[in-house]
Amino acid sequence: MAKRVFLIILDSFGIGEEPDAALFGDVGSHTLRSCFASNKFNCPNMRKIGLFNIDGVADALARGNTAFAKSLPEEAPIGQYARMRELSAGKDTIIGHWELAGLVSPRPMPTFPDGFPESFIRQFEKAVGRRCIVNKPYSGTDVIRDYGEYAMRNGNLIVYTSADSVFQIAANEAVIPIEELYRDCEIAREMLQGDLAVGRVIARPFVGTDASNFKRTSRRHDYALSPFGPTVLDRIRKAGKTVYGIGKINDIFNGQGISDFVRTSGNTDGMNKTMEYAAIDFEGLCFVNLVDFDSLYGHRRNPDGYAEALSEFDFWLTGFMKKMREDDVLMISADHGCDPCFTAHTDHTREYVPLLMYGPQLIPGVDHGTVQGFTFCADAVSELLGV
């Protein structure tokens, strides 16, 4: 049994289309393959744990080159590994993380490809005392470039969405104080119920004087729905152990099952904070989300940037694995795909995700094959921590 489990989610690191990918418009997607093709990709630690030994990975990376496919898997992997198929009806961050923690969502969260109903927007404007503009799917960086100056002149809130189940509000901090933006998001969260119950309301503050220098800040804040049932996080807490959340984990679970948390400004900050928590003597789970893979590289279809970020994480693993204690277990997984070379759209892709497990007490080289449900991750955490 482990004393501490470090579960690190590489946000959007998919490993190939799932059987129902056609239902999501994602046939042909493979996030790992797109990154592997970049000369920036260099992940020896994940390879040693068993990344290329996972079902289907070597063949997909070799693209029909049988000899190359046979050369990819590690002869003696030091960890355990699996390919997990998502069972929930969706491919977004909330649903993916909830399933990793043990909850399968039978219905997708609502999306608004044509914007939110005008009746709701009028009610929201009355509640917050400001006019809302845009109200349609948009790239977060593009929307402030195109509408930021107008919004600043008129004191408007920029409301937009995406292919995900989100209601996003952008505002310039010099015009609308961050505290007011957070309050407006809290109001939206309370109002978006029933058929309008999006997975997340997101505050998107930005700074700058005009479109040439607008920049989103790290003071983003997510207001999520609470999980619809108990998760492995709740079971860990009930057993008297600790659950630390790093990155947007606390937001994703709306604080449910979290003992303490810290937000991050990106992957580097997340890895640094994970190392800091590893120096704490606790018993339980440290749950980490590294978001840059998705937000900076997947959605922006930047395979070299994605591959380089994976390589940076893998290099960080060298130091982290050396510092692991005898009763520690490292788990690496993802919540969905976001293929940086997929051209049908720029949103998440319906893909299998990896599960890599390493620890001094684990039997190395165990292939768990292809498992049905990200819930396999929750079951593994439960077993490791004896809850």
DOBA-778062 format. One record per residue (C-alpha): x, y, z; residue in three letters. Coordinates in steps of 0.1 Angstrom, whole numbers, padded with zeros to 4 digits, always signed. Layout:
! residues N
XYZala ...
END
This chain:
! residues 387
+0000+0000+0000met +0012+0035-0008ala +0014+0064+0016lys +0013+0091-0011arg +0000+0091-0047val +0009+0118-0071phe -0016+0118-0099leu -0005+0142-0127ile -0028+0150-0155ile -0012+0161-0188leu -0043+0181-0199asp -0053+0168-0234ser -0026+0141-0239phe -0046+0117-0259gly -0032+0085-0275ile -0055+0078-0304gly -0091+0080-0315glu -0117+0060-0296glu -0141+0036-0314pro -0169+0063-0312asp -0147+0091-0325ala -0169+0096-0356ala -0198+0107-0333leu -0176+0136-0322phe -0161+0144-0356gly -0127+0132-0345asp -0118+0103-0368val -0080+0103-0374gly -0070+0122-0342ser -0039+0111-0323his -0023+0137-0300thr +0007+0116-0292leu +0014+0107-0328arg +0013+0144-0338ser +0038+0153-0311cys +0060+0123-0318phe +0065+0135-0354ala +0081+0167-0341ser +0118+0170-0336asn +0111+0186-0303lys +0098+0154-0288phe +0121+0136-0264asn +0105+0117-0235cys +0128+0090-0223pro +0114+0087-0188asn +0078+0081-0199met +0091+0056-0225arg +0109+0038-0197lys +0078+0036-0176ile +0059+0021-0206gly +0044+0048-0228leu +0053+0031-0260phe +0042-0003-0246asn +0006+0007-0243ile -0019-0010-0266asp -0018+0004-0301gly +0007+0031-0295val +0038+0017-0312ala +0019+0007-0343asp +0002+0041-0346ala +0036+0059-0342leu +0053+0037-0368ala +0024+0041-0393arg +0029+0007-0409gly +0066+0004-0405asn +0066-0030-0387thr +0103-0030-0379ala +0101+0005-0364phe +0070-0004-0344ala +0088-0034-0329lys +0118-0011-0319ser +0096+0014-0300leu +0084-0005-0269pro +0108-0006-0239glu +0122-0041-0234glu +0120-0039-0196ala +0096-0011-0186pro +0100+0001-0151ile +0063+0009-0145gly +0028-0003-0152gln +0007+0010-0180tyr -0028+0010-0196ala -0049+0025-0223arg -0082+0039-0209met -0113+0044-0229arg -0137+0072-0218glu -0173+0061-0211leu -0188+0095-0204ser -0208+0113-0230ala -0184+0140-0237gly -0148+0150-0242lys -0143+0181-0220asp -0122+0188-0190thr -0149+0185-0163ile -0163+0152-0175ile -0128+0138-0181gly -0116+0146-0146his -0148+0135-0129trp -0145+0101-0147glu -0108+0099-0136leu -0121+0103-0101ala -0148+0076-0105gly -0179+0093-0120leu -0192+0084-0154val -0214+0112-0169ser -0243+0096-0190pro -0252+0129-0206arg -0230+0156-0222pro -0230+0190-0206met -0248+0216-0227pro -0230+0236-0254thr -0241+0267-0272phe -0227+0269-0307pro -0250+0298-0315asp -0245+0317-0283gly -0266+0318-0251phe -0303+0326-0253pro -0309+0364-0256glu -0334+0361-0227ser -0307+0348-0204phe -0282+0375-0215ile -0307+0403-0208arg -0314+0388-0173gln -0276+0385-0167phe -0270+0421-0178glu -0297+0433-0154lys -0281+0413-0125ala -0246+0426-0130val -0254+0461-0142gly -0233+0460-0174arg -0240+0453-0211arg -0226+0421-0226cys -0212+0419-0261ile -0202+0391-0286val -0221+0361-0271asn -0208+0334-0296lys -0181+0309-0298pro -0147+0326-0301tyr -0110+0321-0295ser -0101+0337-0262gly -0071+0356-0276thr -0090+0366-0308asp -0120+0379-0290val -0101+0404-0269ile -0081+0415-0300arg -0114+0421-0319asp -0136+0435-0292tyr -0113+0445-0263gly -0110+0482-0273glu -0148+0486-0278tyr -0154+0469-0245ala -0130+0492-0227met -0146+0523-0242arg -0181+0513-0232asn -0175+0494-0200gly -0189+0461-0215asn -0183+0425-0205leu -0171+0403-0233ile -0192+0371-0231val -0182+0341-0253tyr -0182+0303-0254thr -0165+0275-0273ser -0172+0240-0283ala -0168+0231-0246asp -0196+0236-0221ser -0184+0270-0209val -0196+0306-0203phe -0166+0328-0204gln -0164+0365-0194ile -0134+0386-0205ala -0128+0421-0191ala -0098+0445-0189asn -0086+0448-0153glu -0081+0486-0158ala -0118+0491-0165val -0135+0463-0146ile -0117+0454-0113pro -0109+0417-0109ile -0131+0415-0078glu -0161+0427-0099glu -0153+0402-0127leu -0152+0374-0101tyr -0185+0386-0086arg -0201+0386-0121asp -0189+0351-0127cys -0204+0340-0094glu -0237+0355-0104ile -0236+0337-0138ala -0228+0304-0121arg -0259+0308-0099glu -0281+0317-0129met -0268+0290-0153leu -0290+0261-0141gln -0312+0234-0157gly -0308+0233-0195asp -0282+0261-0192leu -0260+0243-0166ala -0227+0246-0183val -0197+0228-0169gly -0177+0259-0162arg -0181+0297-0159val -0146+0312-0165ile -0133+0346-0156ala -0108+0358-0183arg -0091+0390-0172pro -0068+0407-0195phe -0045+0438-0195val -0032+0462-0221gly -0041+0496-0236thr -0051+0484-0271asp -0053+0454-0295ala -0016+0455-0302ser -0007+0447-0266asn -0037+0430-0250phe -0026+0400-0229lys -0046+0376-0208arg -0034+0374-0172thr -0028+0344-0148ser -0058+0355-0127arg -0082+0333-0146arg -0107+0317-0123his -0131+0288-0131asp -0165+0283-0114tyr -0175+0247-0120ala -0205+0226-0112leu -0201+0203-0082ser -0197+0166-0090pro -0231+0148-0091phe -0219+0122-0066gly -0190+0112-0043pro -0156+0107-0060thr -0124+0090-0049val -0114+0123-0035leu -0143+0121-0010asp -0134+0086-0001arg -0098+0096+0006ile -0110+0124+0029arg -0135+0102+0046lys -0106+0078+0054ala -0088+0106+0072gly -0062+0112+0046lys -0053+0144+0026thr -0061+0155-0009val -0040+0183-0023tyr -0051+0200-0056gly -0026+0217-0078ile -0036+0239-0108gly -0073+0239-0117lys -0082+0207-0098ile -0100+0226-0070asn -0120+0245-0097asp -0129+0214-0116ile -0143+0197-0085phe -0157+0229-0070asn -0137+0222-0039gly -0155+0189-0032gln -0131+0164-0017gly -0102+0188-0016ile -0082+0194+0017ser -0061+0222+0004asp -0052+0236-0030phe -0030+0260-0050val -0035+0275-0084arg -0008+0278-0110thr +0003+0301-0138ser +0012+0273-0162gly +0031+0240-0165asn +0064+0252-0151thr +0047+0267-0120asp +0026+0235-0116gly +0057+0213-0117met +0075+0235-0092asn +0046+0234-0068lys +0043+0196-0072thr +0079+0193-0061met +0072+0216-0031glu +0042+0194-0021tyr +0065+0163-0024ala +0086+0178+0003ala +0056+0177+0027ile +0051+0147+0049asp +0014+0138+0042phe -0007+0107+0036glu -0031+0107+0007gly -0033+0121-0029leu -0016+0150-0046cys -0038+0157-0077phe -0021+0179-0104val -0034+0194-0137asn -0008+0208-0161leu -0030+0229-0185val -0005+0243-0210asp -0006+0212-0232phe -0043+0219-0239asp -0046+0257-0237ser -0013+0269-0253leu -0006+0241-0278tyr -0035+0217-0284gly -0062+0243-0291his -0038+0265-0310arg -0027+0236-0331arg +0010+0239-0323asn +0026+0205-0325pro +0062+0217-0319asp +0051+0236-0288gly +0032+0206-0275tyr +0061+0183-0281ala +0085+0206-0264glu +0062+0210-0234ala +0061+0172-0231leu +0099+0170-0233ser +0101+0196-0205glu +0078+0176-0184phe +0097+0144-0190asp +0130+0162-0181phe +0114+0173-0149trp +0104+0137-0141leu +0141+0129-0138thr +0144+0150-0107gly +0110+0141-0093phe +0115+0103-0096met +0148+0105-0078lys +0131+0123-0049lys +0103+0098-0046met +0100+0079-0013arg +0097+0041-0009glu +0060+0044-0003asp +0053+0069-0031asp +0035+0062-0064val +0035+0084-0095leu +0006+0082-0119met +0004+0101-0152ile -0027+0104-0173ser -0049+0128-0193ala -0085+0139-0194asp -0092+0139-0232his -0073+0146-0264gly -0065+0178-0283cys -0046+0168-0314asp -0024+0197-0324pro -0024+0185-0360cys -0061+0178-0363phe -0077+0202-0389thr -0114+0195-0388ala -0117+0218-0358his -0096+0233-0331thr -0113+0217-0301asp -0108+0186-0280his -0106+0152-0296thr -0122+0120-0285arg -0092+0098-0277glu -0080+0071-0254tyr -0057+0084-0227val -0026+0067-0211pro -0022+0057-0175leu +0014+0053-0165leu +0023+0042-0129met +0057+0041-0112tyr +0068+0035-0077gly +0095+0015-0058pro +0068-0009-0044gln +0050-0015-0077leu +0057-0046-0098ile +0073-0033-0130pro +0063-0043-0165gly +0026-0049-0158val +0004-0043-0189asp -0032-0037-0179his -0042-0036-0216gly -0071-0015-0227thr -0096-0008-0199val -0131+0004-0202gln -0135+0037-0183gly -0112+0064-0169phe -0126+0051-0136thr -0098+0025-0137phe -0076+0054-0125cys -0099+0060-0095ala -0099+0023-0087asp -0061+0022-0088ala -0058+0052-0065val -0083+0036-0041ser -0064+0004-0040glu -0030+0020-0036leu -0042+0042-0007leu -0063+0014+0009gly -0096+0034+0009val 
END
